[in-house]
């Protein structure tokens, strides 16, 4: 289970020290996030309609982002997060750290690792500017916790455990001052040790979380769900499946108010595995069906969230671009009255900026390509557009051809450079007219585009999964994917992905180098 946590700061007044009705509502919404998020959301949306200043609006937007985050709605969470820091000067010391860290966490959950790291770096830089002792301790604790989660989220358990242990007793004493954060710190330690197969230590920390929740006034059903799921994992590996199921069923009940499909997917998967271990086929089938249903929902939600993240990141870069463009324009107009040397320097800056803009576009295209199956999903049926002329293909024949196309897409036959409409129709034992009509109707492309996209998808996956492919010549990649020439491959690759193959390979190599160094 990918751990997504929200911290929930102790209540800050929105405007002044004196409690107003708006402030009381804000506090009420904060207290409901981890037990009754839907009620918290109603209060938060009500507050957003009544804000009177940009600072209030920023704080309420961040509140709504946190609520949507625990609900697993990363689409809305990101939207409100980016809105919250539209003007960073509207945020207080802690929110200036929490907002970019929360961005980093959600983007990491969507596998935008490079962008996640950039927002984490922003938070680190902001932390250096904090002078208040308590806020500085809070920022350090938060950044340390998130850094350990970076390792865990990519299953680098040994690095996570070493990093946590390196912080020492003094750090643990510091983080205790922030109860909600301390809960997640214990959960993080439990996950790290379970990842290293030290289940007794993992169990110790998960039980510690559950004990803290019982003994203190902290109401955090969200953290309890993760602790119960964690301890259930321990029981599973210790083959105590009855205890594991008891913990998971309790976690499932606690998770219901959050309507978080990621939690639903994970819990149902764990329950199904335990029933399978007990050879209880009836319950296994029931919970496995629930898992598969939730998994399909996750796929849909992730696609929407990825698109939103991509658009918001792009917009962020565009805003930076506008600011820089204004600055460069000012410099340019001032430089008109200066010597040729000054004008030349300004010109160099301008060309450098244009190069950066071009590079940015390439990087954004690369981010989109390297998401799973972003180029096209051939296994999913697209919405069929109405055709003016009624199809003469029998329904049974149409379905049979669609099934054959799906099997064809799962093979590598499309990499044969002699593949044509006639050849494929012969293999399918049909005529070219029927086959062409089916492809046009269900994929909204002609045969050549259909084959080309399959080939580009194939070579992109090869480049991502096989390091050797990144060192081959473009002519070899062209031949391997079924293209007749270097130039036709390069042209088709760029038309589909938006960047040249050599640029894609360079970016992929760079990302691999950064990943290996980390």
VOGU-3710 file (C-alpha; in Angstrom, 3 decimals, decimal comma):
1> xxxxxxxxxx> 0,000/0,000/0,000  1,430/3,357/-1,005  1,361/5,476/2,124  -0,258/8,854/1,681  -0,363/10,836/4,887  -1,666/14,221/5,925  -0,449/15,861/9,048  -3,132/18,154/10,250  -1,490/21,058/11,977  -2,675/22,156/15,378
11> xxxxxxxxxx> -5,286/24,774/14,773  -4,007/28,171/13,631  -6,309/31,148/13,717  -7,198/32,305/10,236  -6,992/36,003/10,834  -6,661/36,986/14,463  -6,232/35,517/17,918  -9,862/36,027/18,890  -12,071/33,122/17,885  -14,642/34,105/15,286
21> xxxxxxxxxx> -17,432/31,944/13,889  -15,373/31,334/10,753  -12,376/30,259/12,811  -14,486/27,866/14,878  -15,847/26,300/11,686  -12,315/25,967/10,326  -11,214/24,209/13,505  -14,253/21,927/13,404  -13,458/20,928/9,811  -9,824/20,161/10,732
31> xxxxxxxxxx> -10,914/17,917/13,589  -13,269/15,945/11,300  -10,782/15,229/8,499  -9,557/11,929/9,923  -12,904/10,523/11,069  -15,726/12,152/9,059  -14,122/13,646/5,931  -17,417/14,236/4,124  -18,650/16,455/6,959  -15,273/18,203/7,023
41> xxxxxxxxxx> -15,630/18,804/3,281  -19,075/20,398/3,658  -17,735/22,801/6,274  -14,659/23,562/4,180  -16,660/24,352/1,033  -18,959/26,544/3,132  -15,919/28,460/4,456  -14,500/28,921/0,951  -17,633/30,791/-0,115  -17,251/33,245/2,761
51> xxxxxxxxxx> -13,526/34,064/2,786  -12,745/37,771/2,675  -8,982/37,831/2,113  -6,367/36,023/0,038  -4,735/34,632/3,214  -8,016/33,090/4,382  -8,611/31,680/0,909  -5,136/30,091/0,810  -5,653/28,431/4,201  -9,120/27,088/3,309
61> xxxxxxxxxx> -7,862/25,828/-0,075  -5,122/23,898/1,710  -7,681/22,519/4,172  -9,800/21,252/1,248  -6,708/19,751/-0,400  -5,980/17,759/2,777  -9,580/16,522/2,944  -9,552/15,362/-0,678  -6,167/13,719/-0,108  -7,481/11,442/2,663
71> xxxxxxxxxx> -10,441/10,628/0,412  -8,005/9,472/-2,278  -9,269/12,151/-4,677  -5,882/13,359/-5,911  -7,498/15,229/-8,789  -9,263/17,700/-6,478  -6,456/17,583/-3,903  -3,940/18,819/-6,483  -6,316/21,460/-7,803  -6,798/23,007/-4,347
81> xxxxxxxxxx> -3,095/22,594/-3,482  -1,934/24,570/-6,497  -4,616/27,156/-5,774  -3,456/27,438/-2,142  0,039/28,588/-3,068  -0,934/30,806/-5,989  0,683/33,533/-3,893  3,227/31,973/-1,462  3,183/35,135/0,687  -0,366/34,215/1,761
91> xxxxxxxxxx> 0,925/31,114/3,588  2,306/31,025/7,140  5,623/29,347/8,021  4,267/25,829/8,425  1,924/25,919/5,454  4,789/27,144/3,272  6,461/23,813/4,060  3,395/21,584/4,152  1,942/22,681/0,807  4,971/21,726/-1,346
101> xxxxxxxxxx> 5,540/18,565/0,742  1,918/17,516/0,147  2,406/18,186/-3,568  5,512/16,019/-3,438  3,625/13,164/-1,730  0,700/13,130/-4,177  2,879/13,481/-7,281  5,031/10,618/-6,012  1,875/8,508/-5,629  1,184/9,226/-9,312
111> xxxxxxxxxx> 4,812/8,382/-10,217  5,821/11,925/-11,155  9,040/11,292/-9,230  11,127/14,089/-10,769  8,466/16,690/-10,126  7,860/15,285/-6,634  11,552/15,757/-5,833  11,458/19,341/-7,119  8,617/20,292/-4,766  10,413/18,587/-1,889
121> xxxxxxxxxx> 13,471/20,725/-2,719  11,246/23,828/-2,668  10,101/22,891/0,850  13,713/22,389/1,976  14,670/25,847/0,724  11,672/27,401/2,476  12,629/25,646/5,728  16,041/27,332/5,687  14,317/30,740/5,782  12,314/29,980/8,959
131> xxxxxxxxxx> 13,619/31,702/12,089  10,967/30,643/14,637  12,380/27,752/16,700  9,169/25,692/16,927  8,290/26,153/13,265  11,844/25,201/12,309  11,611/21,992/14,385  8,244/21,232/12,763  9,657/21,764/9,265  12,689/19,559/9,943
141> xxxxxxxxxx> 10,492/16,768/11,331  8,144/16,924/8,365  10,947/16,885/5,793  12,709/14,005/7,539  9,493/11,990/7,637  8,762/12,615/3,958  12,310/11,726/2,935  11,982/8,354/4,667  8,694/7,846/2,811  10,464/8,499/-0,503
151> xxxxxxxxxx> 12,503/5,370/0,137  9,512/3,341/1,321  7,252/4,290/-1,576  9,846/2,834/-3,954  10,425/-0,212/-1,708  13,944/0,823/-0,673  13,435/-0,583/2,799  17,075/-0,826/3,845  17,748/2,804/2,914  14,570/3,859/4,755
161> xxxxxxxxxx> 15,513/1,991/7,945  19,077/3,328/7,875  17,867/6,867/7,309  15,356/6,659/10,169  17,848/5,133/12,594  20,408/7,777/11,638  18,088/10,505/12,986  18,603/9,206/16,520  16,767/9,617/19,819  16,886/13,421/19,756
171> xxxxxxxxxx> 14,888/13,507/16,543  12,309/11,071/17,933  11,912/13,275/21,010  11,412/16,291/18,753  8,787/14,638/16,563  6,846/13,536/19,682  5,957/17,209/20,133  3,734/16,865/17,036  1,363/13,969/17,925  -0,185/13,406/14,499
181> xxxxxxxxxx> 3,192/13,428/12,799  4,530/11,047/15,438  1,825/8,514/14,536  2,986/8,505/10,912  6,593/8,257/12,039  5,753/5,050/13,936  3,826/3,685/10,924  6,784/4,499/8,682  9,176/2,614/10,991  6,782/-0,340/11,057
191> xxxxxxxxxx> 6,658/-0,458/7,256  10,431/-0,198/6,955  11,081/-3,141/9,278  8,370/-5,273/7,689  10,011/-4,568/4,331  13,220/-5,991/5,808  11,281/-9,062/7,048  11,802/-8,039/10,678  8,135/-8,590/11,504  8,529/-8,468/15,281
201> xxxxxxxxxx> 9,892/-4,913/15,098  7,252/-3,986/12,541  4,528/-5,356/14,809  5,964/-3,398/17,763  5,575/-0,058/15,975  2,110/-0,785/14,551  0,895/-1,847/17,996  2,447/1,290/19,443  0,336/3,398/17,067  -2,842/1,547/17,999
211> xxxxxxxxxx> -2,000/1,883/21,698  -1,378/5,643/21,331  -4,723/6,065/19,590  -6,506/4,262/22,436  -4,755/6,068/25,295  -4,756/9,637/23,950  -7,475/12,008/22,836  -6,161/11,875/19,265  -8,958/10,896/16,869  -7,321/9,617/13,704
221> xxxxxxxxxx> -9,204/6,768/12,059  -7,131/7,324/8,917  -3,847/6,514/10,677  -5,557/3,603/12,432  -6,480/2,073/9,063  -2,830/2,074/8,017  -1,700/0,680/11,374  -4,285/-2,131/11,190  -3,304/-2,933/7,595  0,349/-2,986/8,645
231> xxxxxxxxxx> -0,185/-5,334/11,569  -2,365/-7,552/9,352  0,617/-7,866/7,006  2,718/-9,016/9,982  0,096/-11,619/10,953  -0,076/-12,840/7,349  3,661/-13,475/7,184  3,462/-15,211/10,566  0,661/-17,382/9,086  -1,836/-16,188/11,711
241> xxxxxxxxxx> -4,520/-15,556/9,091  -7,449/-15,300/11,509  -5,833/-12,388/13,351  -4,892/-10,830/10,029  -8,514/-11,001/8,835  -9,800/-9,549/12,109  -7,434/-6,560/11,737  -8,284/-6,098/8,052  -12,051/-6,263/8,570  -11,674/-3,637/11,287
251> xxxxxxxxxx> -9,538/-1,536/8,916  -12,184/-1,878/6,210  -14,882/-0,662/8,572  -12,751/2,295/9,709  -11,951/3,155/6,080  -15,564/3,333/4,883  -16,207/7,019/5,757  -13,187/8,045/3,670  -14,560/6,497/0,465  -10,908/6,145/-0,543
261> xxxxxxxxxx> -10,712/3,661/-3,424  -6,969/3,172/-2,879  -7,631/1,958/0,676  -10,530/-0,190/-0,524  -8,333/-1,802/-3,179  -5,477/-2,536/-0,775  -7,639/-3,872/2,067  -9,713/-6,139/-0,198  -6,548/-7,492/-1,791  -5,081/-8,370/1,618
271> xxxxxxxxxx> -8,349/-9,968/2,788  -8,586/-12,052/-0,406  -5,002/-13,284/-0,009  -5,664/-14,367/3,578  -8,818/-16,250/2,606  -6,882/-17,900/-0,208  -4,251/-19,032/2,316  -7,091/-20,524/4,417  -8,508/-22,208/1,279  -11,816/-20,413/1,847
281> xxxxxxxxxx> -12,764/-20,178/-1,817  -16,151/-18,505/-1,277  -14,799/-15,558/0,693  -11,693/-15,388/-1,504  -13,861/-15,032/-4,605  -16,019/-12,335/-2,962  -13,147/-10,157/-1,769  -11,066/-10,736/-4,896  -14,021/-9,501/-6,962  -14,184/-6,393/-4,746
291> xxxxxxxxxx> -10,438/-5,921/-5,198  -10,666/-6,159/-9,001  -13,562/-3,696/-9,041  -11,603/-1,212/-6,903  -8,520/-1,778/-9,045  -10,472/-0,776/-12,170  -11,678/2,377/-10,381  -8,098/3,194/-9,365  -7,018/2,975/-13,022  -9,687/5,479/-14,043
301> xxxxxxxxxx> -8,996/7,839/-11,129  -5,242/7,714/-11,734  -5,623/8,638/-15,388  -7,719/11,677/-14,453  -5,300/12,615/-11,673  -2,279/12,234/-13,968  -3,873/14,531/-16,537  -4,676/17,091/-13,841  -1,136/16,889/-12,452  0,330/17,306/-15,926
311> xxxxxxxxxx> -1,841/20,359/-16,623  -1,123/21,985/-13,251  2,629/21,409/-13,543  2,570/22,813/-17,054  0,609/25,834/-15,844  3,148/26,285/-13,048  5,950/26,364/-15,607  3,976/28,752/-17,784  3,591/31,133/-14,840  7,327/30,960/-14,214
321> xxxxxxxxxx> 7,851/31,535/-17,909  5,631/34,618/-17,860  7,485/36,073/-14,885  10,838/35,419/-16,504  9,617/36,764/-19,827  8,544/40,020/-18,182  11,921/40,275/-16,491  13,819/39,616/-19,699  11,624/42,096/-21,598  12,389/44,786/-19,018
331> xxxxxxxxxx> 16,089/44,099/-19,304  15,801/44,172/-23,090  14,128/47,604/-23,211  16,561/49,077/-20,690  19,444/47,686/-22,724  18,337/49,596/-25,845  20,229/52,645/-24,656  23,356/50,726/-23,697  26,338/49,650/-25,713  26,452/46,810/-28,214
341> xxxxxxxxxx> 28,046/44,561/-25,575  25,072/44,955/-23,224  22,649/44,309/-26,089  24,632/41,215/-27,045  24,474/39,908/-23,443  20,717/40,455/-23,335  20,401/38,608/-26,634  22,344/35,664/-25,236  20,064/35,558/-22,215  17,040/35,553/-24,492
351> xxxxxxxxxx> 18,306/32,664/-26,631  19,231/30,739/-23,505  15,703/31,248/-22,204  14,211/30,012/-25,484  16,382/26,911/-25,239  15,124/26,307/-21,702  11,538/26,701/-22,881  12,128/24,140/-25,634  13,794/21,807/-23,153  10,855/22,211/-20,768
361> xxxxxxxxxx> 8,437/21,178/-23,488  10,535/18,086/-24,190  10,614/17,181/-20,490  6,841/17,554/-20,116  6,294/15,367/-23,192  8,728/12,858/-21,717  6,809/12,809/-18,397  3,634/12,008/-20,281  5,225/9,278/-22,415  6,837/7,518/-19,463
371> xxxxxxxxxx> 3,526/7,147/-17,644  2,128/3,645/-18,194  0,386/3,337/-21,580  -0,090/7,085/-22,045  0,439/6,946/-25,807  -2,638/4,811/-26,378  -4,452/1,969/-24,624  -5,285/-0,539/-27,344  -6,805/-2,994/-24,884  -9,521/-0,579/-23,885
381> xxxxxxxxxx> -12,398/0,030/-26,249  -12,751/3,676/-27,216  -16,112/5,425/-27,430  -17,478/4,659/-30,859  -18,469/7,707/-32,893  -21,705/7,638/-34,836  -21,182/6,768/-38,473  -23,337/8,205/-41,182  -23,463/4,914/-43,048  -24,780/1,846/-41,235
391> xxxxxxxxxx> -22,227/-0,984/-40,949  -22,913/-4,139/-42,969  -20,630/-6,274/-40,809  -22,500/-8,941/-38,815  -22,238/-8,385/-35,063  -20,643/-11,812/-34,473  -18,022/-11,147/-37,140  -17,316/-7,715/-35,684  -16,781/-9,114/-32,169  -14,602/-11,935/-33,495
401> xxxxxxxxxx> -12,391/-9,445/-35,334  -12,116/-7,252/-32,224  -10,972/-10,257/-30,190  -8,395/-11,113/-32,856  -7,145/-7,509/-32,818  -6,668/-7,656/-29,042  -4,634/-10,861/-29,378  -2,672/-9,275/-32,214  -1,884/-6,248/-29,993  -0,585/-8,595/-27,275
411> xxxxxxxxxx> 1,819/-10,228/-29,736  4,732/-8,666/-31,620  3,518/-9,554/-35,112  3,031/-5,861/-35,849  6,836/-5,455/-35,843  7,089/-7,386/-39,123  7,950/-4,735/-41,712  5,840/-6,485/-44,360  2,697/-6,193/-42,220  -0,115/-4,667/-44,280
421> xxxxxxxxxx> -3,890/-4,475/-44,236  -4,077/-7,298/-46,765  -1,642/-9,508/-44,825  -3,472/-8,986/-41,525  -6,861/-9,566/-43,166  -5,495/-12,853/-44,524  -4,298/-13,887/-41,074  -7,717/-13,017/-39,635  -9,503/-14,906/-42,456  -11,531/-11,869/-43,439
431> xxxxxxxxxx> -11,491/-9,220/-46,144  -9,658/-5,877/-46,053  -12,892/-3,882/-46,176  -14,240/-5,450/-42,977  -10,931/-5,151/-41,144  -10,393/-1,546/-42,186  -13,926/-0,601/-41,100  -13,494/-2,264/-37,680  -10,228/-0,409/-37,010  -11,706/2,916/-38,101
441> xxxxxxxxxx> -14,845/2,395/-36,061  -13,312/1,183/-32,798  -9,942/2,963/-32,778  -10,843/6,077/-34,752  -7,653/5,730/-36,859  -6,738/4,172/-40,179  -4,744/0,944/-40,460  -1,349/2,608/-40,946  -1,780/4,814/-37,857  -2,964/1,798/-35,864
451> xxxxxxxxxx> 0,153/-0,227/-36,733  2,476/2,744/-36,205  1,134/3,441/-32,721  1,523/-0,212/-31,754  5,118/-0,133/-32,956  5,937/3,106/-31,118  4,341/1,762/-27,917  6,435/-1,382/-28,304  9,751/0,438/-28,742  8,995/2,915/-25,905
461> xxxxxxxxxx> 8,410/0,005/-23,515  11,624/-1,667/-24,739  13,606/1,527/-24,119  12,161/1,826/-20,606  12,616/-1,831/-19,596  15,810/-2,914/-21,390  18,942/-0,730/-20,790  20,632/-2,237/-23,866  18,060/-0,662/-26,178  19,136/2,828/-25,037
471> xxxxxxxxxx> 22,556/2,246/-26,574  21,398/0,895/-29,947  21,414/3,007/-33,086  18,153/4,568/-34,250  18,336/2,446/-37,405  18,311/-0,720/-35,259  15,327/0,542/-33,223  13,523/1,297/-36,488  14,185/-2,178/-37,861  13,332/-3,877/-34,549
481> xxxxxxxxxx> 9,932/-2,175/-34,365  9,023/-2,859/-38,001  9,836/0,399/-39,812  11,479/0,285/-43,199  13,895/3,155/-42,579  15,550/5,362/-39,975  13,789/8,487/-41,268  10,269/7,025/-41,315  10,714/5,742/-37,753  11,956/9,118/-36,494
491> xxxxxxxxxx> 9,104/10,959/-38,243  6,395/8,653/-36,862  7,928/8,602/-33,352  7,910/12,403/-33,135  4,399/12,725/-34,619  3,016/10,372/-31,956  5,033/11,348/-28,873  5,843/14,994/-29,613  9,623/14,540/-29,239  12,374/12,973/-31,337
501> xxxxxxxxxx> 13,543/9,438/-30,433  17,100/10,579/-29,666  15,758/13,241/-27,251  13,530/10,671/-25,521  16,497/8,305/-25,068  18,678/11,110/-23,632  15,979/12,073/-21,111  15,433/8,430/-20,158  19,177/7,937/-19,600  19,323/11,073/-17,452
511> xxxxxxxx> 16,434/9,894/-15,300  18,045/6,471/-14,856  21,340/8,083/-13,789  19,566/10,273/-11,218  17,574/7,285/-9,944  20,717/5,141/-9,594  22,618/7,891/-7,783  19,777/8,303/-5,291
//
